[in-house]
Amino acid sequence: MATYYKYAERNAASQVDWSAIGSSIVKTLSDENKRREDAKQEIADASNAYAETLADAPIGESKDFNDYTLDFASNAEQFRLMQDRLLRSGQLKLRDYNIGRQNLTSGTNQMFSLAKDYNKEYAEKMQRLQKQESQELESYLMSTVEGFSNFTKTAGYIDPNTGKVLIAKKVKKTLPDGTVVYEMSKDPNDFASINSLRNRLTSKYDKFDVSKNLQAGVDELGSRVEVIMRGGVKTREDAKQNANYEQVRDTYIDSFINDVSPDNTTSVLTNYLGAVVEDGKAGEGFEFTQDKDLAKTDIKYILLKTNEQTGRLEGDFSTENGEKQKAMAKEALQTKFDAMIDVKETAASVQRPSASETKAASDLAVNTDLATTLVDIITGADPANVEADLGILTEYDLGTRGVRKTPQGINLELYNPKTKRYEDTPIIFTDTTDVRGAVKRSLQKLLGRRVNVEQILDNLPEGIFEGKTISDVQALYKAPEVVNIQDVDNNLNVIADPTVLQDITNPTFISIDDLITKIEDEDVEEEDYAKTIKEILKKQGLTDVNVTVVEEDVIVRDRYGVEKVSPTRVQNITIESEFLDEPTTLTARELPEKIREIVLKATDQRRAGQTFNSTGGSADRRGELDD
């Protein structure tokens, strides 16, 4: 039989070891099955762990908060089960499952911790507000983060596609069959992600201190120097007359009001200006919104947007109205900057006068400078400059606060030491060509009869009145309100609870709204009514409020028509304040029903009594003044 060269060896080498391959495949399949089983177990463990998180939802003393938390936990549990079913049936990809579960788990944990952290952050924000360290935007955003008392108005919503958790206000809706349901509001101002709410809760928005921040720039530009002693050196230096003054000033202000620092702009608009200013006149107060369409309708709406890098809500001044708002803020700082240019008084070298002569010269110098300022106010043609001069007028320590210039005269808010109140004091100008007479009347009203006004007028620069007439410019300098009157339903409008025994080291605070609700729910003892009402109204600006309670007998008739004194006496509560049109008297039984109406009315009347906040008291009122 023939033999082939190396045939047997080739045949042996090419034999496939199916036994080894089979073992390898079995092991691979076994490992894959184990990996899948481990993955399933990991998913099941994570799902069970999340279920435990929901089962351990925080429970507190507030029934509203408990209902809110348990409702969300129930909805989240249903979403978890739905995800598990879809994954097992192959209808949901593992990647989408993981993303949705991560969003849901993260959102749930953040929401539960948000409720826990609210009180801590609330106390800190209140402290900043009371120290005037924060601006209006911080208070606004804090008020949008609902506290326990508002959980009945909101709900936690889960995006079924992504698992992201939102908190939104509930809107009542009536179905065609009459069924009443609540659904999520579509208003952009009414809903936010948990992460956004956390940013609102923890973000700080510092108040822009206008005077402090502008002072450095003012100091760099130098001072306005006036030599005011007659017979002295005839020199006059005014920093504002420098050719580069406006450029330097505006560049300095631009370092604060710009696109990089929107917080400064919101603070200047809301804390410094407080209202829209157009053509030198104050209009409506500013309001914040996240609704782009609403922001287009009126310049009073400050649009807010999320900073993509930090997650904070900030003012958006890139829109058409936003640019106008930014320009308004710059103009306000320019006017303030101009008014802050220091006045330094110097005099020629003369023989050293006596102490009495020095004081007389000093008084004459200051009063002459006052007269010069009055000339600028009375004859000024630029509303912005007149407004700045009105602000300077309050710096002479003459007891003035608010000042208004009209074509008919000047209206001063002047402190009366006898009544210890600021009173509207009109100075009427009867002849538009008599500038000297107008200045004389103003000096007499401001300085009193004991000051030699004619000497002051004679000390003015020669020809200062020539060719000048009383202008028809209207301008207003409104001093910062002494009393900060907040809305009754503002969650940040709080006081130490007068109905509980306070620990001075850890006082218990309560909002005015909640305190009124306690009275309405008759959770306040009648014996505490007087002090509780007094504290509420004092917080609303009625600092002089007096609340008295008088017990009176009740006369009743028995079934025979005989009058007799009832064993039950009635408590009559009387509320008095100079800010109220008239005293209010009601019984203790009537108080729960009427307390909110009383506080709201008192708040409105107190606001109406604020500086130049009503139509009354303008300088065009006619009255007799001493010549």
C-alpha positions as CSV (number, residue, x, y, z in Angstrom):
1,M,0.0,0.0,0.0
2,A,1.3,3.5,-0.9
3,T,2.5,5.9,1.8
4,Y,2.0,9.7,1.4
5,Y,4.6,12.1,2.7
6,K,3.6,13.6,6.0
7,Y,-0.1,13.0,5.2
8,A,-0.8,11.6,8.6
9,E,0.8,14.6,10.3
10,R,-1.1,17.2,8.2
11,N,-4.4,15.4,8.9
12,A,-3.7,15.3,12.6
13,A,-2.8,19.0,12.8
14,S,-5.9,20.1,11.1
15,Q,-8.3,18.3,13.4
16,V,-10.7,20.7,15.3
17,D,-10.9,20.4,19.0
18,W,-14.7,20.7,19.3
19,S,-14.6,19.7,22.9
20,A,-12.5,22.7,23.8
21,I,-14.6,25.1,21.7
22,G,-17.7,23.7,23.2
23,S,-16.4,24.3,26.7
24,S,-15.4,27.9,25.8
25,I,-18.8,28.7,24.3
26,V,-20.6,27.2,27.3
27,K,-18.4,29.4,29.6
28,T,-19.0,32.5,27.5
29,L,-22.8,31.9,27.5
30,S,-22.7,31.2,31.2
31,D,-20.7,34.4,31.9
32,E,-23.2,36.4,29.7
33,N,-26.1,34.9,31.5
34,K,-24.5,35.7,34.8
35,R,-23.8,39.3,33.7
36,R,-27.4,39.7,32.6
37,E,-28.7,38.2,35.9
38,D,-26.3,40.5,37.8
39,A,-27.5,43.5,35.8
40,K,-31.1,42.5,36.4
41,Q,-30.4,42.2,40.1
42,E,-28.6,45.6,40.2
43,I,-31.7,47.1,38.5
44,A,-34.0,45.4,40.9
45,D,-31.8,46.4,43.9
46,A,-31.8,50.1,42.7
47,S,-35.5,50.0,42.1
48,N,-36.1,48.5,45.5
49,A,-33.8,51.1,47.1
50,Y,-35.7,53.9,45.4
51,A,-39.0,52.3,46.7
52,E,-37.5,52.5,50.2
53,T,-36.6,56.2,49.6
54,L,-40.3,56.8,48.8
55,A,-41.4,54.8,51.7
56,D,-39.2,57.0,54.0
57,A,-40.7,60.2,52.7
58,P,-40.2,62.9,55.3
59,I,-43.2,63.4,57.6
60,G,-43.6,66.6,59.6
61,E,-46.2,68.4,61.7
62,S,-47.9,70.1,58.8
63,K,-50.8,68.1,57.4
64,D,-50.6,70.0,54.1
65,F,-46.9,69.1,53.7
66,N,-47.6,65.4,54.7
67,D,-50.4,65.1,52.1
68,Y,-48.2,66.8,49.5
69,T,-45.2,64.5,50.2
70,L,-47.3,61.3,50.2
71,D,-49.1,62.2,47.0
72,F,-45.8,62.7,45.2
73,A,-44.4,59.5,46.7
74,S,-47.5,57.6,45.3
75,N,-47.0,59.1,41.8
76,A,-43.3,58.4,41.9
77,E,-44.0,54.7,42.9
78,Q,-46.4,54.3,39.9
79,F,-43.7,55.8,37.6
80,R,-41.2,53.3,39.0
81,L,-43.4,50.3,38.4
82,M,-44.3,51.5,34.9
83,Q,-40.6,51.8,34.0
84,D,-39.9,48.3,35.4
85,R,-42.7,46.8,33.3
86,L,-41.6,48.5,30.1
87,L,-38.0,47.4,30.6
88,R,-39.0,43.8,31.2
89,S,-41.3,43.8,28.2
90,G,-38.5,45.2,26.0
91,Q,-40.5,48.4,25.2
92,L,-38.0,50.6,27.0
93,K,-34.3,50.6,26.2
94,L,-31.9,50.1,29.1
95,R,-30.2,53.4,28.4
96,D,-33.5,55.4,28.6
97,Y,-34.5,53.4,31.7
98,N,-31.2,54.4,33.4
99,I,-31.6,58.1,32.4
100,G,-35.2,58.3,33.6
101,R,-34.5,56.5,36.8
102,Q,-31.5,58.7,37.6
103,N,-33.5,61.9,36.9
104,L,-36.4,60.6,39.1
105,T,-34.1,59.5,42.0
106,S,-32.1,62.7,41.9
107,G,-35.2,64.9,41.7
108,T,-36.9,63.0,44.6
109,N,-33.9,63.2,46.9
110,Q,-33.5,66.9,46.1
111,M,-37.2,67.6,46.7
112,F,-37.2,65.9,50.1
113,S,-34.0,67.7,51.1
114,L,-35.4,71.0,49.8
115,A,-38.2,70.8,52.3
116,K,-35.7,70.1,55.1
117,D,-33.4,72.9,54.1
118,Y,-36.1,75.5,53.6
119,N,-36.3,76.7,57.2
120,K,-32.5,77.1,57.5
121,E,-32.2,79.2,54.3
122,Y,-35.4,81.1,55.2
123,A,-33.9,82.3,58.5
124,E,-30.6,83.4,56.8
125,K,-32.5,85.3,54.0
126,M,-34.6,87.0,56.6
127,Q,-31.5,88.1,58.4
128,R,-30.0,89.5,55.2
129,L,-33.2,91.3,54.4
130,Q,-33.4,93.0,57.8
131,K,-29.8,94.1,57.6
132,Q,-30.6,95.5,54.1
133,E,-27.9,93.3,52.6
134,S,-30.1,91.7,50.0
135,Q,-31.9,93.2,47.0
136,E,-35.5,92.8,45.9
137,L,-34.7,90.0,43.5
138,E,-33.6,87.8,46.4
139,S,-36.8,88.4,48.2
140,Y,-38.9,87.8,45.1
141,L,-37.2,84.4,44.3
142,M,-37.4,83.3,48.0
143,S,-41.1,84.0,47.9
144,T,-41.5,81.7,44.9
145,V,-40.0,78.8,46.8
146,E,-43.2,77.7,48.5
147,G,-43.2,77.0,52.3
148,F,-45.3,74.6,54.2
149,S,-48.3,77.0,54.3
150,N,-48.5,76.9,50.5
151,F,-48.2,73.2,49.8
152,T,-52.0,73.1,49.2
153,K,-51.4,75.3,46.1
154,T,-48.6,73.2,44.5
155,A,-47.7,69.7,43.5
156,G,-44.7,67.7,42.4
157,Y,-45.0,66.6,38.8
158,I,-42.9,63.9,37.0
159,D,-42.1,64.2,33.3
160,P,-43.2,60.8,32.0
161,N,-40.6,60.9,29.1
162,T,-37.5,61.9,31.1
163,G,-38.3,61.3,34.8
164,K,-37.4,64.9,35.7
165,V,-39.3,66.3,38.7
166,L,-40.9,69.7,38.6
167,I,-42.8,71.7,41.2
168,A,-45.7,73.7,39.8
169,K,-48.8,75.5,40.9
170,K,-52.1,73.7,40.5
171,V,-54.8,75.3,38.3
172,K,-58.5,74.4,38.9
173,K,-60.3,73.1,35.9
174,T,-63.9,72.0,35.5
175,L,-64.6,69.2,33.0
176,P,-67.6,69.1,30.7
177,D,-69.4,66.7,33.0
178,G,-68.9,69.0,36.0
179,T,-66.0,67.1,37.5
180,V,-63.4,69.5,39.1
181,V,-59.7,68.5,38.6
182,Y,-56.4,70.3,39.2
183,E,-53.7,70.4,36.5
184,M,-50.2,71.9,36.2
185,S,-50.2,75.7,35.3
186,K,-48.7,76.5,31.9
187,D,-47.5,80.0,33.1
188,P,-43.6,80.0,33.0
189,N,-43.7,81.9,36.4
190,D,-45.7,79.0,38.0
191,F,-43.4,76.0,37.6
192,A,-39.7,75.2,38.1
193,S,-37.4,72.2,38.3
194,I,-36.2,71.1,41.7
195,N,-32.7,72.2,40.8
196,S,-33.9,75.6,39.8
197,L,-35.8,76.0,43.1
198,R,-32.7,74.9,45.0
199,N,-30.7,77.6,43.2
200,R,-33.4,80.2,44.1
201,L,-33.3,79.0,47.7
202,T,-29.5,79.2,48.1
203,S,-28.5,81.9,45.7
204,K,-27.7,85.3,47.2
205,Y,-28.3,88.6,45.4
206,D,-26.5,91.5,47.2
207,K,-28.0,95.0,47.3
208,F,-26.0,97.5,45.3
209,D,-25.0,100.3,47.6
210,V,-25.2,103.2,45.3
211,S,-23.5,105.9,47.4
212,K,-20.7,103.6,48.6
213,N,-19.9,102.3,45.1
214,L,-20.0,105.7,43.4
215,Q,-17.9,107.4,46.0
216,A,-14.6,106.0,44.8
217,G,-15.2,107.4,41.3
218,V,-16.3,110.8,42.7
219,D,-13.1,111.0,44.8
220,E,-11.0,110.3,41.7
221,L,-12.6,113.2,39.8
222,G,-11.9,115.8,42.5
223,S,-14.1,118.3,44.1
224,R,-16.1,121.4,43.2
225,V,-14.4,124.2,45.0
226,E,-16.1,127.5,45.6
227,V,-14.5,130.5,47.2
228,I,-17.5,132.1,49.0
229,M,-16.0,134.8,51.3
230,R,-16.6,138.2,49.8
231,G,-13.3,140.0,49.0
232,G,-11.5,136.7,48.8
233,V,-9.8,135.0,45.9
234,K,-12.0,135.1,42.8
235,T,-11.5,131.5,41.6
236,R,-14.0,128.8,40.9
237,E,-13.3,125.2,40.0
238,D,-16.0,122.8,39.0
239,A,-15.0,119.1,38.2
240,K,-18.1,118.8,36.0
241,Q,-16.8,121.5,33.7
242,N,-13.8,119.3,32.8
243,A,-14.0,118.3,29.1
244,N,-13.4,114.6,30.1
245,Y,-15.8,114.6,33.0
246,E,-18.8,112.8,31.4
247,Q,-16.5,110.3,29.7
248,V,-14.8,109.4,32.9
249,R,-18.0,109.3,34.9
250,D,-19.8,107.1,32.3
251,T,-16.9,104.7,32.0
252,Y,-16.9,104.3,35.8
253,I,-20.6,103.7,35.9
254,D,-20.4,101.2,33.0
255,S,-18.1,99.1,35.2
256,F,-21.2,98.4,37.3
257,I,-24.1,98.4,34.8
258,N,-23.1,95.9,32.2
259,D,-24.1,92.5,30.8
260,V,-21.6,90.8,33.1
261,S,-23.1,92.1,36.3
262,P,-26.9,92.0,35.8
263,D,-27.5,91.8,39.6
264,N,-26.3,95.4,39.9
265,T,-28.8,96.6,37.3
266,T,-31.8,94.8,39.0
267,S,-30.8,96.3,42.4
268,V,-30.5,99.8,41.0
269,L,-33.9,99.5,39.3
270,T,-35.8,97.9,42.2
271,N,-33.9,99.1,45.3
272,Y,-32.7,102.6,44.3
273,L,-35.3,103.8,41.7
274,G,-38.1,101.6,42.8
275,A,-40.3,102.6,39.8
276,V,-40.1,103.2,36.1
277,V,-38.8,106.8,35.4
278,E,-39.7,108.4,32.1
279,D,-39.4,112.1,31.2
280,G,-38.4,112.8,34.8
281,K,-41.6,111.3,36.2
282,A,-42.0,108.2,38.3
283,G,-44.5,105.6,37.1
284,E,-45.4,102.1,38.1
285,G,-43.1,99.9,40.2
286,F,-41.0,97.2,38.7
287,E,-42.1,93.6,38.6
288,F,-40.1,90.4,37.9
289,T,-41.3,87.8,35.3
290,Q,-40.0,84.8,33.4
291,D,-42.7,85.2,30.7
292,K,-41.0,86.7,27.6
293,D,-44.2,87.7,26.0
294,L,-45.4,89.5,29.1
295,A,-42.0,91.3,29.4
296,K,-42.5,92.7,25.9
297,T,-45.8,94.4,26.9
298,D,-44.4,96.9,29.4
299,I,-41.1,98.3,30.5
300,K,-42.0,97.7,34.2
301,Y,-41.5,93.9,33.7
302,I,-37.9,92.8,34.4
303,L,-37.4,89.6,32.5
304,L,-35.5,86.8,34.3
305,K,-33.5,84.0,32.6
306,T,-31.4,81.2,33.8
307,N,-27.6,81.6,33.6
308,E,-26.5,78.4,31.8
309,Q,-23.2,78.3,33.6
310,T,-24.3,78.9,37.2
311,G,-28.0,77.9,37.1
312,R,-29.0,81.2,38.8
313,L,-31.9,83.3,37.7
314,E,-30.7,86.7,36.6
315,G,-32.0,89.8,34.9
316,D,-32.1,89.6,31.1
317,F,-31.4,93.1,29.7
318,S,-30.6,92.0,26.1
319,T,-34.2,92.6,24.9
320,E,-35.6,95.9,23.7
321,N,-37.2,96.8,27.0
322,G,-34.2,95.3,28.8
323,E,-31.9,97.8,27.1
324,K,-34.2,100.6,28.1
325,Q,-34.1,99.4,31.7
326,K,-30.4,99.3,31.7
327,A,-30.2,102.8,30.2
328,M,-32.6,103.9,33.0
329,A,-30.3,102.5,35.7
330,K,-27.3,104.2,34.1
331,E,-29.0,107.5,34.0
332,A,-30.0,107.2,37.7
333,L,-26.4,106.6,38.7
334,Q,-25.2,109.5,36.5
335,T,-27.6,111.8,38.2
336,K,-26.5,110.6,41.7
337,F,-22.8,110.8,40.7
338,D,-23.3,114.4,39.6
339,A,-25.0,115.2,42.9
340,M,-22.2,113.6,44.9
341,I,-19.4,115.9,43.6
342,D,-18.1,117.3,46.9
343,V,-18.3,120.9,47.7
344,K,-15.3,122.3,49.5
345,E,-15.3,125.8,50.9
346,T,-12.1,127.9,50.9
347,A,-11.4,131.5,51.5
348,A,-8.7,134.1,51.1
349,S,-6.1,134.6,53.8
350,V,-7.5,137.3,56.1
351,Q,-7.0,138.4,59.6
352,R,-8.1,135.7,62.1
353,P,-11.6,136.5,63.2
354,S,-13.1,135.9,66.6
355,A,-15.1,132.7,67.3
356,S,-18.4,134.5,66.9
357,E,-17.2,136.1,63.6
358,T,-16.0,132.7,62.4
359,K,-19.4,131.1,63.1
360,A,-21.3,134.0,61.5
361,A,-19.0,133.8,58.4
362,S,-19.5,130.0,58.2
363,D,-23.3,130.4,58.5
364,L,-23.3,133.0,55.9
365,A,-21.2,130.9,53.6
366,V,-23.4,127.8,54.0
367,N,-26.6,129.9,53.6
368,T,-25.2,131.6,50.5
369,D,-24.5,128.2,49.0
370,L,-28.0,127.2,49.9
371,A,-29.4,130.3,48.1
372,T,-27.3,129.4,45.0
373,T,-28.7,125.9,45.0
374,L,-32.2,127.4,45.3
375,V,-31.5,129.6,42.3
376,D,-30.5,126.5,40.3
377,I,-33.7,124.7,41.3
378,I,-36.0,127.5,40.6
379,T,-34.6,128.5,37.2
380,G,-33.2,125.2,36.0
381,A,-34.4,124.0,32.6
382,D,-33.0,120.4,32.8
383,P,-35.2,118.1,34.9
384,A,-32.3,115.8,35.7
385,N,-30.2,118.6,37.0
386,V,-33.1,120.1,39.0
387,E,-33.7,116.7,40.5
388,A,-30.0,116.4,41.5
389,D,-30.2,119.9,43.1
390,L,-33.3,118.9,45.0
391,G,-31.3,116.0,46.4
392,I,-28.6,118.4,47.5
393,L,-31.2,120.6,49.2
394,T,-31.8,117.8,51.8
395,E,-28.2,117.8,52.8
396,Y,-28.3,121.2,54.6
397,D,-29.7,119.6,57.8
398,L,-32.8,121.8,57.7
399,G,-35.3,119.1,58.4
400,T,-36.3,118.4,54.8
401,R,-36.9,114.9,53.5
402,G,-38.8,114.9,50.2
403,V,-38.8,117.9,47.9
404,R,-40.9,118.6,44.8
405,K,-40.4,121.4,42.2
406,T,-43.5,122.5,40.1
407,P,-44.1,125.5,37.9
408,Q,-46.0,127.1,40.8
409,G,-43.4,126.6,43.5
410,I,-41.6,124.2,45.8
411,N,-43.2,121.7,48.1
412,L,-41.1,120.6,51.1
413,E,-41.6,117.7,53.3
414,L,-40.5,119.6,56.4
415,Y,-40.0,118.2,59.9
416,N,-42.1,119.9,62.6
417,P,-40.4,119.5,66.0
418,K,-43.7,120.4,67.8
419,T,-45.7,117.6,66.2
420,K,-42.7,115.4,65.6
421,R,-43.9,114.7,62.1
422,Y,-42.9,115.5,58.5
423,E,-45.5,117.9,57.1
424,D,-46.1,119.2,53.6
425,T,-44.9,122.8,53.4
426,P,-45.7,124.7,50.2
427,I,-43.7,127.7,48.9
428,I,-45.8,129.5,46.3
429,F,-44.3,131.5,43.5
430,T,-46.7,134.2,42.2
431,D,-44.5,135.9,39.6
432,T,-42.4,133.9,37.2
433,T,-40.1,136.9,36.6
434,D,-39.4,137.5,40.3
435,V,-36.6,134.9,40.9
436,R,-35.1,136.9,43.8
437,G,-38.5,137.0,45.5
438,A,-38.9,133.3,45.1
439,V,-35.4,132.6,46.6
440,K,-36.2,135.0,49.5
441,R,-39.5,133.2,50.3
442,S,-37.7,129.8,50.2
443,L,-34.9,131.0,52.5
444,Q,-37.4,132.4,55.0
445,K,-39.3,129.1,55.0
446,L,-36.2,127.0,55.4
447,L,-34.2,129.2,57.8
448,G,-36.8,131.0,59.8
449,R,-37.3,134.7,60.7
450,R,-34.2,135.1,62.8
451,V,-31.8,134.8,59.9
452,N,-30.9,137.9,57.9
453,V,-32.1,136.7,54.5
454,E,-31.2,140.1,52.9
455,Q,-27.6,139.7,53.9
456,I,-27.6,136.2,52.2
457,L,-29.1,137.6,49.0
458,D,-26.6,140.5,49.0
459,N,-23.8,138.0,49.3
460,L,-24.7,136.2,46.1
461,P,-22.6,136.7,43.0
462,E,-23.4,140.0,41.2
463,G,-26.0,139.5,38.4
464,I,-27.0,136.0,39.5
465,F,-30.7,136.9,38.9
466,E,-30.3,138.8,35.6
467,G,-32.1,137.3,32.6
468,K,-33.6,134.4,34.6
469,T,-37.1,133.4,35.1
470,I,-38.9,130.7,37.2
471,S,-38.9,127.6,35.0
472,D,-41.9,125.3,34.4
473,V,-39.8,122.2,35.0
474,Q,-41.3,119.6,37.3
475,A,-39.0,117.4,39.3
476,L,-39.1,115.3,42.5
477,Y,-36.6,114.1,45.0
478,K,-38.2,111.3,47.0
479,A,-36.2,110.3,50.1
480,P,-36.1,106.6,50.9
481,E,-39.2,105.6,52.8
482,V,-38.7,105.4,56.5
483,V,-41.2,102.5,56.7
484,N,-40.9,99.4,54.6
485,I,-44.5,98.3,54.1
486,Q,-44.8,94.8,52.7
487,D,-47.9,93.1,51.2
488,V,-50.0,91.3,53.8
489,D,-49.7,88.0,51.9
490,N,-45.9,88.2,51.4
491,N,-44.3,85.1,52.9
492,L,-41.3,87.2,53.9
493,N,-43.4,89.7,55.8
494,V,-42.7,88.2,59.3
495,I,-42.6,89.1,62.9
496,A,-41.9,87.3,66.2
497,D,-45.0,85.4,67.0
498,P,-46.8,87.4,69.7
499,T,-49.1,84.5,70.6
500,V,-46.4,82.2,72.0
501,L,-43.9,82.5,74.8
502,Q,-40.6,83.5,73.1
503,D,-37.1,82.2,73.7
504,I,-34.9,85.2,73.1
505,T,-32.1,83.0,72.0
506,N,-34.2,81.3,69.4
507,P,-37.3,83.3,68.6
508,T,-40.3,81.8,66.7
509,F,-41.2,83.8,63.6
510,I,-44.6,83.9,61.8
511,S,-45.8,85.6,58.7
512,I,-48.4,88.3,58.9
513,D,-50.6,86.3,56.6
514,D,-50.4,83.2,58.9
515,L,-50.9,85.3,62.0
516,I,-54.1,86.7,60.5
517,T,-55.2,83.1,59.6
518,K,-54.7,82.1,63.3
519,I,-57.1,84.8,64.4
520,E,-59.6,83.8,61.6
521,D,-59.3,80.2,62.8
522,E,-59.8,81.3,66.4
523,D,-56.5,79.9,67.4
524,V,-55.6,83.0,69.3
525,E,-56.9,83.6,72.8
526,E,-59.2,86.6,73.2
527,E,-56.9,88.0,75.9
528,D,-54.1,88.1,73.3
529,Y,-56.2,90.0,70.7
530,A,-55.0,93.5,71.6
531,K,-51.2,92.8,71.5
532,T,-51.6,90.6,68.4
533,I,-53.5,93.3,66.5
534,K,-51.0,95.9,67.6
535,E,-48.0,93.9,66.5
536,I,-49.6,93.2,63.1
537,L,-50.5,96.8,62.4
538,K,-47.1,98.1,63.6
539,K,-45.4,95.8,61.1
540,Q,-47.7,97.3,58.4
541,G,-46.3,100.8,59.2
542,L,-48.9,102.0,61.8
543,T,-46.2,102.7,64.4
544,D,-48.4,104.8,66.6
545,V,-51.3,102.3,66.7
546,N,-53.2,102.0,69.9
547,V,-55.5,99.1,70.6
548,T,-57.8,99.1,73.6
549,V,-60.2,96.5,74.9
550,V,-63.1,97.4,77.1
551,E,-65.5,94.9,78.7
552,E,-69.1,96.0,78.9
553,D,-72.2,94.5,80.4
554,V,-74.8,93.1,78.0
555,I,-78.4,94.0,78.9
556,V,-80.9,91.3,77.9
557,R,-84.6,90.8,78.4
558,D,-86.1,87.6,80.0
559,R,-89.2,86.0,78.7
560,Y,-91.3,88.4,80.8
561,G,-89.7,91.4,79.2
562,V,-87.7,92.3,82.2
563,E,-84.2,93.8,81.5
564,K,-81.3,92.3,83.3
565,V,-77.5,92.1,83.0
566,S,-76.3,89.0,81.2
567,P,-73.6,86.9,83.0
568,T,-71.6,87.1,79.7
569,R,-69.8,90.3,79.1
570,V,-68.8,91.7,75.7
571,Q,-65.3,92.8,74.7
572,N,-65.2,95.9,72.6
573,I,-61.9,96.4,70.7
574,T,-61.0,99.9,69.5
575,I,-58.1,100.5,67.0
576,E,-56.7,104.0,66.6
577,S,-53.9,105.5,64.5
578,E,-53.2,108.8,62.9
579,F,-52.9,106.9,59.6
580,L,-56.5,105.7,59.8
581,D,-59.4,107.8,58.7
582,E,-61.2,107.1,61.9
583,P,-61.0,104.7,64.9
584,T,-62.3,101.2,64.3
585,T,-64.4,99.5,67.0
586,L,-65.7,96.0,66.9
587,T,-66.4,93.1,69.3
588,A,-64.1,90.2,70.0
589,R,-66.6,87.9,68.4
590,E,-66.5,90.0,65.2
591,L,-62.7,90.1,65.0
592,P,-62.0,86.7,63.3
593,E,-64.4,87.6,60.5
594,K,-63.1,91.1,60.0
595,I,-59.4,91.1,60.9
596,R,-58.1,90.6,57.4
597,E,-60.2,93.4,56.0
598,I,-59.1,95.7,58.7
599,V,-55.4,95.0,58.1
600,L,-55.6,95.3,54.4
601,K,-57.5,98.6,54.7
602,A,-55.0,99.9,57.2
603,T,-52.1,98.9,55.0
604,D,-53.5,100.8,52.0
605,Q,-54.2,103.9,54.1
606,R,-50.6,103.8,55.6
607,R,-49.2,103.5,52.1
608,A,-51.3,106.5,51.0
609,G,-49.7,108.5,53.8
610,Q,-46.1,107.9,52.5
611,T,-43.9,110.6,51.2
612,F,-45.6,112.3,48.2
613,N,-47.7,109.2,47.6
614,S,-51.0,111.0,47.2
615,T,-52.3,113.7,45.0
616,G,-52.7,116.1,48.0
617,G,-50.1,118.4,49.4
618,S,-48.7,119.7,46.1
619,A,-47.1,123.1,45.8
620,D,-49.9,124.5,43.7
621,R,-52.2,124.7,46.7
622,R,-52.8,128.4,47.4
623,G,-52.1,129.7,50.8
624,E,-50.9,132.8,52.6
625,L,-47.1,133.0,53.2
626,D,-45.2,135.6,55.2
627,D,-43.2,138.0,53.1
